[in-house]
Amino acid sequence: MMNMIILRKKMISKIINEFTTPFYLYDENVIEKKIQFLNNLDLNFSHKFYFAVKANPNLAILNTIKRHGFGAEVVSAGELFKALRSGFDPSNIIFDGPGKTEFDLKYAITQQIRSINIENLDEIDFINDYSISKGLVTNIGIRINPNIDGYTMEKITTGKTGGKFGLSLDQINFESFSKFKGVNLTTLSEHIGSQIIDHHQLIKSYKELISLADNLKKNNILIETLDFGGGFGVLDHSDKKMNFSEWEKDLNDALKKKSYKIIFEPGRFIVADSCELISKILYIKKSGDKNIIITDCSLSEYLRPALYNIEPPIEVSSNSKKQITYDIAGGICESTDYLLKDVTIPEVKKGEYIKFLNVGAYGSSMSSTYNSRPRPLEIMMNKNEYRVIRSRDTLEDLCKNEIM
Ligand code: LLP
């Protein structure tokens, strides 16, 4: 075990010396362990996990996840394209999202994916008409808004009335579905938010869906699949973990004697802990009583601290005994471009490294080229091997599609 840790450390130092910062460094093994954890849960009902591609759409990462038997949950034509490119079979892809364009829908319909989960009633007419025009029948689901709080950050809660997600029950006339010959209603879905620690809220939302499907059955409307969404929280900016053993027990109880096929759509849980964003200290300056570190990583490479005020865990390479309180900022010309404020760490020097940990979910996927910064390199290691899985944007890439 000790040897493994030392080897891993050595490998990371080698990679840090070989490549120019900033870059995302993934450990495939961590992703595999998270997948194994979910696959080893003791769930007594038919189920399948669909990775939420939005958490990390890198082709190599998608391919790793696909090879371990997961499906993919996508929310745009772009994600669908990447899921297909990375090897997912269309029958293992589901399409969610509150704002699907006609282009998204046409693409999803012609690929004959497992299910398109609608969140607007108008989607049905379009899916129906287009499917009939192509001689197809498309499987659809309806995303229900259960009005249940995920007790997570306000900005990533999605299951409450008044929000833009899903449809509330009083808006849906289930009897009317049989008139659509181009669609087949197979699924009820929901997703009440992300980074959820309180499993009771998840279970409560699952139970809503189960009882809705049970009631529909009484009226001869048969639902085959219940899609419970994602949202499993990780140790991130909170010090609490989701209690999977209670979640598993409560869920087995709720589904006793039921024969629904169950879908989960975890994103963050699979990839969050697998990645460190490696950055270098460009400058250290004083401003009033503040000590400010300026790194070569900014909100363009990691938006979550600026957007959600989260405090990412970090590691520094310094082993100075002297502790100093710093603000850590990026080089973007925006006063919100801080990665951490008032963090006390060993004294650091220009040229040393800062690693931002747990950046695998919604890190690279929410990065941008703001301030015309090339998007960074992405590297994946696994035990004693590593490879580039996305090359750094070139300056030419920044001009791509522009005409002078
Ligand atoms: N299914 C649906 C319908 C979703 O909208 C999402 C995430 C997921 C599954 C996956 O959720 P997860 O297991 O990753 O929690 N950018 C935010 C997170 C936004 C999540 C959006 N929807 C962040 O960085 O915290």
Boltz pocket constraint, residues with backbone or C-beta under 6 A from the ligand:
constraints:
  - pocket:
      binder: B
      contacts: [[A, 52], [A, 54], [A, 55], [A, 73], [A, 96], [A, 97], [A, 156], [A, 190], [A, 191], [A, 193], [A, 194], [A, 195], [A, 196], [A, 229], [A, 230], [A, 231], [A, 232], [A, 265], [A, 266], [A, 267], [A, 268], [A, 269], [A, 304], [A, 361], [A, 362]]
      max_distance: 6.0
